[in-house]
């Protein structure tokens, strides 16, 4: 199955690259009449190709269905290969957009200029979700953990579920003498980058590694590819624990409440949105780039700091008006009330605030035809 999936992904990207070459542009758009200015209310046509974050898979399925229903001649193809893979594909010109749980690095923005023009690429927030610390401990569904304890668990410094540090904040839990198996992503992952950013900020005396989309290779534990991979591994392994987008946590897995100030906050979309409200713009970016720096040490009541903001990463310029119209139409659907509700229903995500949604729309509307 993995080989078949890989072959299909390669086929999609190959078709995109061949179309780019044949058309003499950086984009693979199916020709057809009816392409109109985004936002005019008329439908658009063509094929939009993207790849990237696995965390948004459920939301993307809902977005594709809603957008294609409103635009009978339009198709969205999206391959969930990980945030890092998505950004690399956009920079290479193999896709027209990327999904990423981490905003583009400065070096990536510079590299994107070769395919996206002198203004490079832009990061537009379109999905907000908490990262759950999920575990498979027989008989235990709820745990309260502070950031330092979480960091020690994933560093292998706390080795058993009945460790005194876990017992201290969970005195009534029936914690078994069971070995802990940390499970992390094997691929470059925006979820990993957000989770390690949380640990690096909130437990900096324990988590001495810098935030990164790649898990520190020296640490113990198992690994698996993609959100579904780590969740499946934990579900099949008694004593295992992982970090993953909350929408993917199903079945009998428990989820930890994280300590914020003097209280413990459960995993909810509302708590994730409250944490994002404390974010600041990343300095040095263009007016159309909406990258956010999250405060993982917030003490605001009810905020859940292990949160990810997933971005739609687009070129600032595309070679033709048809592509621009298609990109704008899809992007604007995603950040609209209807698009955000579709994602929330499908993936338990938090809708963008009205202010952030307005900024996202303005950013998408800034996309133009290359001169």
Secondary structure, DSSP 8 states (H G I E B T S, - for coil): -HHHHHHHHHHHHHHHHHHHHHHTSS------TT---TTSSS---EEEEEEE-STTHHHHHHHHHHHHHH-TTEEEEEEE--HHHHHHHHHHTS-SEEEESS---HHHHHHHHHHH-TT-EEEEEEEEEEEEEEE-BTTB-EEEE-HHHHHHHHHTSS-BTT-HHHHHH-TTS---S-B-EEEEESS--HHHHHHHHHHHHHTTTT--S---SS--TTS-SEEESHHHHHHHHHHTSTTEEEEEEGGG--TT-EEEEEEETTEEE---HHHHHHHHTT-EE-TT--TT---EE--TT---TT--SSEEEEEEEEESEESSHHHHHHHHHHHHHHHSHHHHHHHHHHH--B---HHHHHHHHHHHHT-EE--
